[in-house]
Amino acid sequence: MKQLAIIGVGMLAMAAQAATTHVENNGTATFLELSRGPDVSKFGVGLGIKPDNNRPGFGGLYFSQTEFKNTSESYGQSNATIQTLGIRGFSIQGADDEEVGADMTLGLSHTKVQDYQRTGLSAKATVYLPVINRVTWYLGLALRPTFLSIDWDPDILTEVGFDTGIDVRLLPNLGLNTYYYHESMLTNDLESRNLSSGVAMGINWVW
């Protein structure tokens, strides 16, 4: 199990490095994102640097908190909270002639719903694909595995987060997005326990 943990940490670190390769120093920057839906609210804040050539993106220290309301019957309609502190790097547009953007977050996360809690390493990767000028479609996947945590439920293999949506650039560093999300837990028997799912709208700003 320790060997798997070491391998997992190494793979996540390499993925984070690859995602931030094109985020070059262009002065300090602050990042803010807010989103809300019928059953979810999220805020995130970061301090770091902007990509070169004024491309929409960010790289640096990042914190987020997501609260899910009216979660599924798997946990008796109880609210759930996921907090993440780590390093995030993203560029909605690729560098040079690359059209595909990327987003990677690597850090520590804490999940709580009823008596269930998990604290440990987590990773999220997102790919941005251009639709038309200033509009991109994105697809993201987050994993929070049990073997990379310090407290866990022995029945849970990993927590899984998925989201997909559209990002519209009002300005190069100011965007609006609307998306569908799905948060769940995967048991050792490969059964899914739903935490929450639905739609939301948000805003993100780098300055």
C-alpha positions in Angstrom: 0.0 0.0 0.0 2.9 2.4 0.8 4.4 1.7 -2.6 1.1 2.5 -4.3 0.9 5.7 -2.4 4.4 6.8 -3.4 3.7 6.0 -7.0 0.4 7.9 -6.8 2.1 11.0 -5.3 4.7 10.9 -8.0 2.2 10.6 -10.8 0.1 13.5 -9.5 3.2 15.7 -9.1 4.3 15.0 -12.7 0.8 15.8 -13.9 0.7 19.1 -12.0 4.1 20.1 -13.4 2.9 19.3 -17.0 -0.2 21.4 -16.5 1.7 24.4 -15.4 4.5 24.3 -18.0 3.2 27.3 -20.0 2.2 29.4 -17.0 5.2 31.8 -17.0 5.8 34.7 -14.7 4.1 37.9 -15.8 3.8 39.5 -12.4 1.8 38.6 -9.3 -1.9 37.8 -9.8 -5.0 37.1 -7.7 -7.6 34.6 -8.8 -11.2 34.5 -7.7 -14.0 32.2 -8.7 -17.6 32.0 -7.5 -20.4 29.7 -8.6 -23.9 28.8 -7.4 -26.6 26.4 -8.3 -29.9 25.1 -6.7 -27.9 22.6 -4.6 -24.3 23.8 -4.7 -22.3 26.9 -3.8 -18.5 27.3 -4.3 -15.8 29.9 -3.9 -12.1 29.7 -4.7 -9.3 32.1 -4.3 -5.7 32.0 -5.4 -2.4 34.0 -5.3 0.2 33.4 -7.9 1.2 34.5 -11.5 -0.5 35.0 -14.9 0.4 33.2 -18.1 2.5 35.1 -20.6 1.0 37.0 -23.5 -2.1 37.8 -21.4 -3.6 34.4 -22.1 -6.5 33.6 -19.7 -5.1 31.6 -16.9 -3.4 31.4 -13.5 -0.7 29.5 -11.6 -0.2 29.5 -7.9 -1.5 28.7 -4.4 -5.2 28.0 -4.4 -8.0 27.3 -1.8 -11.6 26.4 -2.5 -14.7 25.3 -0.6 -17.7 23.7 -2.1 -21.0 23.1 -0.2 -23.6 20.7 -1.5 -27.1 21.0 -0.3 -29.9 18.4 -0.4 -27.5 15.6 -1.3 -28.9 12.3 -2.3 -30.5 9.6 -0.2 -27.1 7.8 0.1 -26.4 10.1 3.1 -29.9 10.9 4.2 -30.3 14.3 2.5 -27.4 15.7 4.6 -25.2 18.6 3.4 -21.7 17.9 2.3 -18.5 20.1 2.2 -15.3 19.7 0.3 -12.3 22.0 1.0 -9.1 22.0 -1.0 -5.8 23.7 -0.5 -3.0 23.2 -3.0 -1.4 24.3 -6.2 -3.4 25.2 -9.3 -2.3 26.0 -12.8 -4.5 26.6 -15.8 -4.5 28.2 -19.2 -7.8 28.2 -21.1 -5.9 28.6 -24.3 -2.7 26.7 -25.1 0.6 28.4 -25.7 1.9 29.3 -29.1 -0.2 27.4 -31.7 -1.9 25.1 -29.3 -5.6 25.4 -29.2 -6.3 23.0 -26.3 -6.1 24.4 -22.8 -5.5 22.6 -19.5 -6.2 23.0 -15.8 -4.6 21.0 -13.0 -5.1 21.2 -9.2 -3.0 19.2 -6.8 -3.3 19.5 -3.0 -4.9 18.4 0.2 -8.6 18.1 0.5 -11.1 17.5 3.3 -14.6 16.0 2.7 -17.3 15.8 5.3 -20.9 14.5 5.1 -22.7 13.1 8.2 -20.2 10.8 10.0 -18.0 10.3 7.0 -14.8 12.3 6.7 -11.7 12.1 4.4 -8.5 14.1 4.5 -5.8 13.5 2.0 -4.2 14.2 -1.3 -6.5 15.0 -4.3 -6.0 15.9 -7.9 -8.2 17.4 -10.6 -7.5 17.7 -14.3 -9.6 19.7 -16.8 -9.3 20.0 -20.6 -10.5 23.1 -22.5 -11.5 22.7 -26.1 -12.3 25.8 -28.3 -15.8 26.1 -29.7 -15.8 29.6 -31.2 -13.9 32.8 -30.5 -13.9 33.4 -26.7 -16.0 30.3 -26.0 -14.6 27.0 -24.8 -16.1 23.6 -23.7 -14.4 21.9 -20.8 -14.4 18.5 -19.2 -13.0 17.9 -15.7 -12.3 14.9 -13.5 -11.3 14.9 -9.8 -10.0 11.9 -7.8 -9.6 11.7 -4.0 -8.4 8.1 -3.4 -8.5 6.4 0.0 -4.9 5.1 -0.2 -3.7 8.7 -0.3 -5.6 9.8 2.8 -4.9 9.9 6.5 -8.4 9.0 7.6 -10.8 7.0 5.6 -13.8 4.7 5.3 -12.6 1.2 4.7 -15.6 0.6 2.3 -14.6 3.5 0.0 -12.1 3.1 -2.8 -12.1 6.8 -3.9 -14.1 9.9 -4.2 -14.9 11.0 -7.8 -15.9 14.4 -9.1 -16.9 15.2 -12.7 -17.9 18.4 -14.3 -18.5 19.6 -17.9 -19.6 23.0 -19.2 -19.0 26.1 -21.3 -16.7 29.0 -20.5 -17.3 32.4 -22.1 -14.6 35.1 -22.0 -16.0 38.5 -21.4 -12.4 39.8 -21.2 -9.2 37.8 -21.5 -9.1 37.3 -17.7 -12.8 37.5 -16.9 -15.1 34.7 -17.7 -18.6 33.3 -17.1 -19.4 29.6 -17.1 -22.3 27.3 -16.8 -21.8 23.6 -16.0 -23.1 20.2 -14.9 -21.4 18.5 -11.9 -21.6 15.1 -10.3 -19.9 14.2 -7.0 -19.8 10.6 -5.8 -17.9 7.9 -3.9 -16.8 4.6 -5.4 -16.9 1.7 -3.0 -14.5 -1.3 -3.0 -17.3 -3.2 -4.8 -17.3 -0.6 -7.5 -20.7 0.7 -6.5 -21.4 4.4 -6.7 -22.7 6.5 -3.8 -24.0 9.8 -5.0 -23.1 12.9 -3.0 -24.7 15.5 -5.2 -25.3 16.4 -8.9 -26.8 19.3 -10.7 -26.2 22.5 -12.7 -24.6 25.8 -11.7 -23.4 29.1 -13.0 -20.2 30.9 -12.1 -17.7 33.7 -12.7 -13.9 33.6 -12.6 -11.5 36.5 -12.6 -7.7 36.9 -12.6 -6.2 40.3 -12.0 
